[in-house]
Amino acid sequence: MICKMRSVLLLLLLLSFFIGYSIIGQEKEIDSFIESYAKKNQFNGTVLVQKDSTILCHKSFGIADRRFNVPITNETVYKVASITKAFTSVLILQLYDEGKLDLSETINTYLPDYKGEAGDKVTIHQLLNHTSGMRQIDTISSLENAFKYGLGYLQKPNASDDLLRLFEQDSLVNEPGEKWSYNNFEYMVLGKIIEKLRNKTYEEVLHEKILVPIKMMNTGVLHTENIVDKLASTYLSSNKSSNLMPDLPVYMEFGLEERKI
């Protein structure tokens, strides 16, 4: 029995050694790849690679604010823009799992006051996968065009209800389900459906159903009037040059899918 126990202990020690060595090897390999990529592509941002509970890499590169040469750190906060659509999708599918929403039902089923052709034709599923056939509301064709004419609804203090009224009566440009076309308005509609069925604001539902349960304590909704500590500035470049320039100003309350940090 003693010999067997010693053998088991030795085996466990060897396994621990090899697992530890493997993780160290993985860390070095990942570090080398990320360092090389960041340098070659002038990457600005933070990279975190985690396997189970073990963080294999957590590094930051570049400049958070180029006016004052503020470096990006592991504490830098970022605007995640349309990645918020993934959160909206989860909130919709949670309602589906709870039996409060049917993906095959149309917009008017949950927003009976919705006006326009799409109301009784476009399903929740089609909103989710960008096949609604709705007119594209983002019509900026180039940076030069944006400088000359502005960013339209993105630069006006519209609440989500205002945007719904502004675009809901547009005619469909394709039959629902016929063609894929990425469209921010589809997710604005989904956001209003979430608010209607939960009887709460999108922000309240987001915190209650996703952020608090999985302890995403450094994530939230971005508001124009709030100053967020360590928030990185955003930049853009034209087709004619790779040089970065300050991003065009946007009113942060304009919609539900692009205002998270």
N, C-alpha and C positions, 0 to 999 in steps of 0.2 A: 504494500500500500504506500509506503514511504517513497519507494522508487518511482512508482507511478505518479505520485503527487509532484515529485521533483521534475519528472518528465513534462508534466502538464505546465508547471510553472516556467520551465525553460522554454517550452513551446510558446507560451503567452508572451514571455519576454522577447523572444525572437520575432514574433508577429508584431509586437509593439514597435520594435526597432525598424522592421521593414516598412511598416505603415508610416512611421515617422519619417523615415528616409525617403519614402515615396512622396509624401506631402512636401518635404523640403525640396525634392527634385522638381515637383510640379511648380512650386513657388518660384524657383530659379528660372524655369523654362517660361512661365507666364510673364515674370518680370522682364526677362530678356526680350520677349516678343512685344510686349506693350511699350517698353522703352524705345525699341527700334521703330515701331509704328508711329509713336508720338513724335519722335524726332523727324522722321521722313515726311510726315504729313502735316507738320506744324499743328498738331492736335491741341485744342484748348478744352479742358474739361477734367472730369474725375472718373476714374475707373475703379470699380470694386468687383472682385471675383471671389465668390464664397462657395464652398462645398459643404453642405450640411451646416454645421455651426462653426466651421473653420474658415476664417478669412485668409485666402491665398494671396490676394493682392489688393491694396487700397492706396492708390497714388493719384496725384493731381498734377496737371500740366498747364502752362500758359498763363494768360493775363485775364483777370476778372474785370478790370476797368482800365482801359488803355490811356485815359486822360491822366490818371494819377499813378500808372504803372503798378497797380495793385495785383499781386499774384493770386492765382487760384490755389486754394488749399482744400483739404478734406472737409472743411466746414463751410465751403462756399455753397450758396443756395442758387438754384437755377429755375428759370421758367421752363416748364415742360410742354407748353403749347398744346398741340393736338394729340399728344400722348394721353391727354385727359379723356379722349374718346374711348380709350380702353377702360377707364373707370366708369364712364357712362354705360358702356356695354355690360359691364359686370352688374351695375345697379339694375339695368333692365332685365338681365337674366335671373337675378335674384327674385324679382317680381314674378317672373315666369315660374321659377321653382316653387314659389309660395302659392301658385295658382291664381294670382291676382292679375295676370296679363297673358294674353294669347298672342303669340308671334304672328299668327296668320290673320289677325283682326286688323282693321284699318285705323287710321288716325282718329277719325270721328268717333270710334268706339270709346276712346279715352279722353278725347278733347272734342266734345260735341259742339262747341262754339267755333271750332276751326273752320274758316271760310276758304273756299277755293276748290279747284278741281281735284287736288290730291287727297282731300279729306276722306272721301269714301272709296278711293281707288288704291292708295298706297298703304301697304301693310307695315307692321313694325319690323318684320324681317327685312323688308326692302330698305327701310331706313337704316338698319344696322349695317347692311352690306353694300350701301351706296348704289342701289339699283332702282331708286324711286322714280327716276325720270324727271325730277324737279329741275327747274332752271338753275344754273350755276350762279350763285350770288357773289362769288369772288371773280371780278372781271379785270383785274390788273394784269396787263399783258407784258409789262416790262418795268424795270426800275425807273427808266426815263419817264414812262407814262405815270408812274406813281408820284414822282417828284412834281410833275406838271399838274396833275389833276387830284392828287391826294389818294387816300385809301378808302374813300367812300364811307360805308357804315362803320368801318373799324375805327374811325376817328371822331365819331359822334357819340354823345353820352346816352346811348340807347340801352335800356334794360331789356331783359330777355322777352318780356311781354311786348315791348315796342317792336322788337325785331320780328316776332311772330306776326304781328299785325302788318308789318312792312312787307313781308315776303309771302305770306300764306296765300294770297289771291293770285299769285303768278300761275300762268298756265303750264301744264306739263310739256316738256320738249321731247319726251320719249314715252312709250308705253311702260308702265311700271314692270320691272323685272326683265326688261328687254336689253338694257345696256348698263354697263358699270361706269359711273362718273362720280369722282370724289367731290363731296359737297358738304360744307360746314353746316348749312341750314338743316340738313337731315338730323344732325346731332343736337341742334338747338331744339328741334321738335321733340326728340327723345328726352331731353332734359325737362321740358315742360310736362311731358307725360309722367316722368318720375315724380315731379313736384305735385302733380294732380293726384296721383294714386297714393302717395305717402302723406299728402296734406302738410308738407314741410318744404322749406327751401332746398334747392339742390345742395347747397353747402351743408345744411344740417343733415341731410340724408347721407351725403358723402362721408362725413365724420362718423355718423352713427353706424353705418353699414360696412364701411371699409377701413377708414383710417384708424379709428380707435381699436376695433377688434384685432388688427394685425400690427398695432403699435407703430404706425407711421406718424410719429409725433412731430416730424420736421416737414410735413407736407400739408398744404392747405390751399385755400382759394385766395388769389391775388386781387386786391382792391386798389383802385387808383389812388385813394386818399391815404393809404398806409405806406409807411417807410419800412421796408423789410431789411433787417440787419444781414449784411454779407451777401446781398443779392447781386449776382453777376450782371453786368450790362450786356446787351445784345448788339450784334453788328451784322452788316450785310456787305456784299460785294456785287458789282455790276458784271454783266457778261463781257465787258470790254477790259476789265482789270481785275486782278486778284487782290488788290488792296482793299482792306476793310474800311468801312465807314459806319458812323453811328446809325443804329436802326431808326426807321421812321417812327414817330410817336403814335401810339395806339391807345385808345380808351379801354382800360382793362375790364370794364364791366360789360363789354359788348356782347358776350355770349357765354354759354355754359361750358363749352368744350375747350376753350383756350385761355383759361385764366388761372391755372394752377401753378404753384411753385413747389 
